Amino acid sequence: MSIFVALAKDGHLHAPSDYVHRGCRVVANPLGYAKNGEQEGFRPQLLIEI
């Protein structure tokens, strides 16, 4: 059994996301701007183990 782990870092985001695409979990946890209401979905305790 082989295990393949891919890690990708992406750039500038404002909206939080957590979904699976083609078997790969995609997570974005940006703080965003308070004045634009972008901080609502931010999870300060989020920890992702790889």
PDB file of N, CA, C and O in Angstrom:
ATOM      1  N   MET A   1       0.847  -1.183   0.000  1.00  0.00           N
ATOM      2  CA  MET A   1       0.000   0.000   0.000  1.00  0.00           C
ATOM      3  C   MET A   1       0.891   1.245   0.000  1.00  0.00           C
ATOM      4  O   MET A   1       1.767   1.388   0.853  1.00  0.00           O
ATOM      5  N   SER A   2       0.669   2.116  -0.934  1.00  0.00           N
ATOM      6  CA  SER A   2       1.422   3.364  -0.959  1.00  0.00           C
ATOM      7  C   SER A   2       0.492   4.522  -0.635  1.00  0.00           C
ATOM      8  O   SER A   2      -0.693   4.505  -0.967  1.00  0.00           O
ATOM      9  N   ILE A   3       1.053   5.517   0.013  1.00  0.00           N
ATOM     10  CA  ILE A   3       0.291   6.701   0.388  1.00  0.00           C
ATOM     11  C   ILE A   3       0.945   7.910  -0.266  1.00  0.00           C
ATOM     12  O   ILE A   3       2.156   8.104  -0.159  1.00  0.00           O
ATOM     13  N   PHE A   4       0.153   8.708  -0.933  1.00  0.00           N
ATOM     14  CA  PHE A   4       0.655   9.921  -1.563  1.00  0.00           C
ATOM     15  C   PHE A   4       0.023  11.116  -0.881  1.00  0.00           C
ATOM     16  O   PHE A   4      -1.201  11.227  -0.818  1.00  0.00           O
ATOM     17  N   VAL A   5       0.846  12.000  -0.378  1.00  0.00           N
ATOM     18  CA  VAL A   5       0.345  13.202   0.269  1.00  0.00           C
ATOM     19  C   VAL A   5       0.839  14.396  -0.527  1.00  0.00           C
ATOM     20  O   VAL A   5       2.036  14.528  -0.782  1.00  0.00           O
ATOM     21  N   ALA A   6      -0.071  15.252  -0.913  1.00  0.00           N
ATOM     22  CA  ALA A   6       0.295  16.469  -1.632  1.00  0.00           C
ATOM     23  C   ALA A   6      -0.070  17.667  -0.778  1.00  0.00           C
ATOM     24  O   ALA A   6      -1.151  17.713  -0.192  1.00  0.00           O
ATOM     25  N   LEU A   7       0.805  18.611  -0.709  1.00  0.00           N
ATOM     26  CA  LEU A   7       0.551  19.836   0.036  1.00  0.00           C
ATOM     27  C   LEU A   7       0.772  21.003  -0.903  1.00  0.00           C
ATOM     28  O   LEU A   7       1.826  21.121  -1.528  1.00  0.00           O
ATOM     29  N   ALA A   8      -0.211  21.850  -0.998  1.00  0.00           N
ATOM     30  CA  ALA A   8      -0.097  23.028  -1.846  1.00  0.00           C
ATOM     31  C   ALA A   8      -0.470  24.256  -1.039  1.00  0.00           C
ATOM     32  O   ALA A   8      -1.436  24.240  -0.276  1.00  0.00           O
ATOM     33  N   LYS A   9       0.280  25.292  -1.206  1.00  0.00           N
ATOM     34  CA  LYS A   9      -0.011  26.565  -0.555  1.00  0.00           C
ATOM     35  C   LYS A   9      -0.445  27.527  -1.640  1.00  0.00           C
ATOM     36  O   LYS A   9       0.210  27.659  -2.673  1.00  0.00           O
ATOM     37  N   ASP A  10      -1.560  28.199  -1.391  1.00  0.00           N
ATOM     38  CA  ASP A  10      -2.060  29.132  -2.383  1.00  0.00           C
ATOM     39  C   ASP A  10      -2.009  30.534  -1.803  1.00  0.00           C
ATOM     40  O   ASP A  10      -1.780  30.716  -0.607  1.00  0.00           O
ATOM     41  N   GLY A  11      -2.217  31.488  -2.629  1.00  0.00           N
ATOM     42  CA  GLY A  11      -2.036  32.886  -2.279  1.00  0.00           C
ATOM     43  C   GLY A  11      -3.160  33.555  -1.527  1.00  0.00           C
ATOM     44  O   GLY A  11      -3.549  33.103  -0.450  1.00  0.00           O
ATOM     45  N   HIS A  12      -3.662  34.580  -2.060  1.00  0.00           N
ATOM     46  CA  HIS A  12      -4.488  35.570  -1.386  1.00  0.00           C
ATOM     47  C   HIS A  12      -5.972  35.217  -1.429  1.00  0.00           C
ATOM     48  O   HIS A  12      -6.592  35.252  -2.491  1.00  0.00           O
ATOM     49  N   LEU A  13      -6.540  34.878  -0.272  1.00  0.00           N
ATOM     50  CA  LEU A  13      -7.958  34.527  -0.188  1.00  0.00           C
ATOM     51  C   LEU A  13      -8.640  35.341   0.903  1.00  0.00           C
ATOM     52  O   LEU A  13      -7.992  35.766   1.859  1.00  0.00           O
ATOM     53  N   HIS A  14      -9.933  35.559   0.766  1.00  0.00           N
ATOM     54  CA  HIS A  14     -10.709  36.254   1.791  1.00  0.00           C
ATOM     55  C   HIS A  14     -11.845  35.403   2.330  1.00  0.00           C
ATOM     56  O   HIS A  14     -12.349  35.663   3.423  1.00  0.00           O
ATOM     57  N   ALA A  15     -12.256  34.390   1.575  1.00  0.00           N
ATOM     58  CA  ALA A  15     -13.404  33.584   1.976  1.00  0.00           C
ATOM     59  C   ALA A  15     -12.944  32.205   2.451  1.00  0.00           C
ATOM     60  O   ALA A  15     -12.141  31.556   1.780  1.00  0.00           O
ATOM     61  N   PRO A  16     -13.450  31.750   3.610  1.00  0.00           N
ATOM     62  CA  PRO A  16     -13.081  30.419   4.085  1.00  0.00           C
ATOM     63  C   PRO A  16     -13.710  29.320   3.239  1.00  0.00           C
ATOM     64  O   PRO A  16     -14.823  29.469   2.733  1.00  0.00           O
ATOM     65  N   SER A  17     -12.985  28.213   3.092  1.00  0.00           N
ATOM     66  CA  SER A  17     -13.467  27.059   2.341  1.00  0.00           C
ATOM     67  C   SER A  17     -12.956  25.794   3.001  1.00  0.00           C
ATOM     68  O   SER A  17     -11.889  25.794   3.615  1.00  0.00           O
ATOM     69  N   ASP A  18     -13.715  24.718   2.875  1.00  0.00           N
ATOM     70  CA  ASP A  18     -13.291  23.404   3.343  1.00  0.00           C
ATOM     71  C   ASP A  18     -14.092  22.386   2.547  1.00  0.00           C
ATOM     72  O   ASP A  18     -15.256  22.129   2.855  1.00  0.00           O
ATOM     73  N   TYR A  19     -13.472  21.803   1.520  1.00  0.00           N
ATOM     74  CA  TYR A  19     -14.162  20.869   0.651  1.00  0.00           C
ATOM     75  C   TYR A  19     -13.172  19.845   0.097  1.00  0.00           C
ATOM     76  O   TYR A  19     -11.962  19.994   0.267  1.00  0.00           O
ATOM     77  N   VAL A  20     -13.678  18.816  -0.558  1.00  0.00           N
ATOM     78  CA  VAL A  20     -12.842  17.798  -1.172  1.00  0.00           C
ATOM     79  C   VAL A  20     -13.011  17.873  -2.686  1.00  0.00           C
ATOM     80  O   VAL A  20     -14.129  17.898  -3.200  1.00  0.00           O
ATOM     81  N   HIS A  21     -11.882  17.908  -3.390  1.00  0.00           N
ATOM     82  CA  HIS A  21     -11.878  17.941  -4.852  1.00  0.00           C
ATOM     83  C   HIS A  21     -10.993  16.812  -5.346  1.00  0.00           C
ATOM     84  O   HIS A  21      -9.788  16.807  -5.096  1.00  0.00           O
ATOM     85  N   ARG A  22     -11.587  15.858  -6.045  1.00  0.00           N
ATOM     86  CA  ARG A  22     -10.856  14.710  -6.590  1.00  0.00           C
ATOM     87  C   ARG A  22     -10.043  13.991  -5.511  1.00  0.00           C
ATOM     88  O   ARG A  22      -8.905  13.583  -5.742  1.00  0.00           O
ATOM     89  N   GLY A  23     -10.640  13.844  -4.345  1.00  0.00           N
ATOM     90  CA  GLY A  23     -10.001  13.107  -3.260  1.00  0.00           C
ATOM     91  C   GLY A  23      -9.008  13.909  -2.442  1.00  0.00           C
ATOM     92  O   GLY A  23      -8.396  13.368  -1.521  1.00  0.00           O
ATOM     93  N   CYS A  24      -8.833  15.179  -2.752  1.00  0.00           N
ATOM     94  CA  CYS A  24      -7.899  16.032  -2.029  1.00  0.00           C
ATOM     95  C   CYS A  24      -8.677  17.087  -1.243  1.00  0.00           C
ATOM     96  O   CYS A  24      -9.492  17.814  -1.810  1.00  0.00           O
ATOM     97  N   ARG A  25      -8.425  17.164   0.045  1.00  0.00           N
ATOM     98  CA  ARG A  25      -9.107  18.161   0.867  1.00  0.00           C
ATOM     99  C   ARG A  25      -8.491  19.535   0.624  1.00  0.00           C
ATOM    100  O   ARG A  25      -7.272  19.697   0.658  1.00  0.00           O
ATOM    101  N   VAL A  26      -9.336  20.503   0.381  1.00  0.00           N
ATOM    102  CA  VAL A  26      -8.923  21.881   0.128  1.00  0.00           C
ATOM    103  C   VAL A  26      -9.449  22.730   1.279  1.00  0.00           C
ATOM    104  O   VAL A  26     -10.655  22.788   1.519  1.00  0.00           O
ATOM    105  N   VAL A  27      -8.534  23.387   1.989  1.00  0.00           N
ATOM    106  CA  VAL A  27      -8.925  24.179   3.160  1.00  0.00           C
ATOM    107  C   VAL A  27      -8.330  25.578   3.030  1.00  0.00           C
ATOM    108  O   VAL A  27      -7.142  25.735   2.746  1.00  0.00           O
ATOM    109  N   ALA A  28      -9.156  26.573   3.237  1.00  0.00           N
ATOM    110  CA  ALA A  28      -8.706  27.961   3.313  1.00  0.00           C
ATOM    111  C   ALA A  28      -9.332  28.557   4.570  1.00  0.00           C
ATOM    112  O   ALA A  28     -10.541  28.450   4.775  1.00  0.00           O
ATOM    113  N   ASN A  29      -8.518  29.177   5.404  1.00  0.00           N
ATOM    114  CA  ASN A  29      -9.007  29.742   6.660  1.00  0.00           C
ATOM    115  C   ASN A  29      -8.465  31.163   6.846  1.00  0.00           C
ATOM    116  O   ASN A  29      -7.750  31.439   7.809  1.00  0.00           O
ATOM    117  N   PRO A  30      -8.810  32.056   5.922  1.00  0.00           N
ATOM    118  CA  PRO A  30      -8.306  33.424   6.030  1.00  0.00           C
ATOM    119  C   PRO A  30      -9.096  34.225   7.056  1.00  0.00           C
ATOM    120  O   PRO A  30     -10.285  33.981   7.261  1.00  0.00           O
ATOM    121  N   LEU A  31      -8.444  35.165   7.688  1.00  0.00           N
ATOM    122  CA  LEU A  31      -9.136  36.042   8.630  1.00  0.00           C
ATOM    123  C   LEU A  31     -10.025  37.036   7.890  1.00  0.00           C
ATOM    124  O   LEU A  31     -11.143  37.307   8.328  1.00  0.00           O
ATOM    125  N   GLY A  32      -9.547  37.579   6.784  1.00  0.00           N
ATOM    126  CA  GLY A  32     -10.362  38.506   5.998  1.00  0.00           C
ATOM    127  C   GLY A  32     -10.502  39.868   6.671  1.00  0.00           C
ATOM    128  O   GLY A  32      -9.869  40.145   7.690  1.00  0.00           O
ATOM    129  N   TYR A  33     -11.337  40.703   6.085  1.00  0.00           N
ATOM    130  CA  TYR A  33     -11.558  42.059   6.587  1.00  0.00           C
ATOM    131  C   TYR A  33     -12.857  42.132   7.376  1.00  0.00           C
ATOM    132  O   TYR A  33     -13.900  41.687   6.896  1.00  0.00           O
ATOM    133  N   ALA A  34     -12.804  42.684   8.569  1.00  0.00           N
ATOM    134  CA  ALA A  34     -13.997  42.828   9.408  1.00  0.00           C
ATOM    135  C   ALA A  34     -15.021  43.740   8.742  1.00  0.00           C
ATOM    136  O   ALA A  34     -16.220  43.466   8.798  1.00  0.00           O
ATOM    137  N   LYS A  35     -14.567  44.811   8.118  1.00  0.00           N
ATOM    138  CA  LYS A  35     -15.494  45.781   7.516  1.00  0.00           C
ATOM    139  C   LYS A  35     -16.303  45.182   6.365  1.00  0.00           C
ATOM    140  O   LYS A  35     -17.359  45.703   6.008  1.00  0.00           O
ATOM    141  N   ASN A  36     -15.808  44.094   5.790  1.00  0.00           N
ATOM    142  CA  ASN A  36     -16.519  43.424   4.698  1.00  0.00           C
ATOM    143  C   ASN A  36     -17.266  42.179   5.164  1.00  0.00           C
ATOM    144  O   ASN A  36     -17.845  41.461   4.349  1.00  0.00           O
ATOM    145  N   GLY A  37     -17.257  41.919   6.473  1.00  0.00           N
ATOM    146  CA  GLY A  37     -17.938  40.755   7.018  1.00  0.00           C
ATOM    147  C   GLY A  37     -17.263  39.434   6.681  1.00  0.00           C
ATOM    148  O   GLY A  37     -17.912  38.388   6.675  1.00  0.00           O
ATOM    149  N   GLU A  38     -15.961  39.475   6.400  1.00  0.00           N
ATOM    150  CA  GLU A  38     -15.245  38.281   5.966  1.00  0.00           C
ATOM    151  C   GLU A  38     -14.712  37.435   7.116  1.00  0.00           C
ATOM    152  O   GLU A  38     -14.189  36.346   6.878  1.00  0.00           O
ATOM    153  N   GLN A  39     -14.830  37.900   8.347  1.00  0.00           N
ATOM    154  CA  GLN A  39     -14.259  37.171   9.478  1.00  0.00           C
ATOM    155  C   GLN A  39     -15.224  36.155  10.087  1.00  0.00           C
ATOM    156  O   GLN A  39     -14.843  35.409  10.989  1.00  0.00           O
ATOM    157  N   GLU A  40     -16.444  36.117   9.616  1.00  0.00           N
ATOM    158  CA  GLU A  40     -17.472  35.250  10.196  1.00  0.00           C
ATOM    159  C   GLU A  40     -17.083  33.769  10.186  1.00  0.00           C
ATOM    160  O   GLU A  40     -17.326  33.071  11.171  1.00  0.00           O
ATOM    161  N   GLY A  41     -16.492  33.278   9.109  1.00  0.00           N
ATOM    162  CA  GLY A  41     -16.167  31.861   9.009  1.00  0.00           C
ATOM    163  C   GLY A  41     -14.780  31.486   9.486  1.00  0.00           C
ATOM    164  O   GLY A  41     -14.410  30.314   9.427  1.00  0.00           O
ATOM    165  N   PHE A  42     -13.997  32.455   9.961  1.00  0.00           N
ATOM    166  CA  PHE A  42     -12.630  32.188  10.414  1.00  0.00           C
ATOM    167  C   PHE A  42     -12.628  31.273  11.630  1.00  0.00           C
ATOM    168  O   PHE A  42     -13.391  31.490  12.571  1.00  0.00           O
ATOM    169  N   ARG A  43     -11.774  30.250  11.618  1.00  0.00           N
ATOM    170  CA  ARG A  43     -11.659  29.302  12.728  1.00  0.00           C
ATOM    171  C   ARG A  43     -10.269  29.428  13.350  1.00  0.00           C
ATOM    172  O   ARG A  43      -9.328  28.790  12.878  1.00  0.00           O
ATOM    173  N   PRO A  44     -10.122  30.243  14.405  1.00  0.00           N
ATOM    174  CA  PRO A  44      -8.787  30.497  14.974  1.00  0.00           C
ATOM    175  C   PRO A  44      -8.130  29.251  15.581  1.00  0.00           C
ATOM    176  O   PRO A  44      -6.906  29.210  15.711  1.00  0.00           O
ATOM    177  N   GLN A  45      -8.898  28.264  15.945  1.00  0.00           N
ATOM    178  CA  GLN A  45      -8.337  27.050  16.543  1.00  0.00           C
ATOM    179  C   GLN A  45      -8.099  25.936  15.524  1.00  0.00           C
ATOM    180  O   GLN A  45      -7.738  24.824  15.908  1.00  0.00           O
ATOM    181  N   LEU A  46      -8.292  26.212  14.248  1.00  0.00           N
ATOM    182  CA  LEU A  46      -8.130  25.194  13.214  1.00  0.00           C
ATOM    183  C   LEU A  46      -6.700  24.689  13.167  1.00  0.00           C
ATOM    184  O   LEU A  46      -5.756  25.474  13.069  1.00  0.00           O
ATOM    185  N   LEU A  47      -6.547  23.384  13.236  1.00  0.00           N
ATOM    186  CA  LEU A  47      -5.240  22.737  13.122  1.00  0.00           C
ATOM    187  C   LEU A  47      -5.382  21.580  12.148  1.00  0.00           C
ATOM    188  O   LEU A  47      -6.265  20.737  12.308  1.00  0.00           O
ATOM    189  N   ILE A  48      -4.533  21.534  11.158  1.00  0.00           N
ATOM    190  CA  ILE A  48      -4.580  20.474  10.165  1.00  0.00           C
ATOM    191  C   ILE A  48      -3.290  19.675  10.278  1.00  0.00           C
ATOM    192  O   ILE A  48      -2.201  20.208  10.061  1.00  0.00           O
ATOM    193  N   GLU A  49      -3.413  18.410  10.614  1.00  0.00           N
ATOM    194  CA  GLU A  49      -2.241  17.538  10.717  1.00  0.00           C
ATOM    195  C   GLU A  49      -1.991  16.868   9.385  1.00  0.00           C
ATOM    196  O   GLU A  49      -2.918  16.378   8.741  1.00  0.00           O
ATOM    197  N   ILE A  50      -0.725  16.848   8.970  1.00  0.00           N
ATOM    198  CA  ILE A  50      -0.371  16.176   7.719  1.00  0.00           C
ATOM    199  C   ILE A  50       0.687  15.122   7.991  1.00  0.00           C
ATOM    200  O   ILE A  50       1.128  14.437   7.068  1.00  0.00           O
TER     201      ILE A  50
END
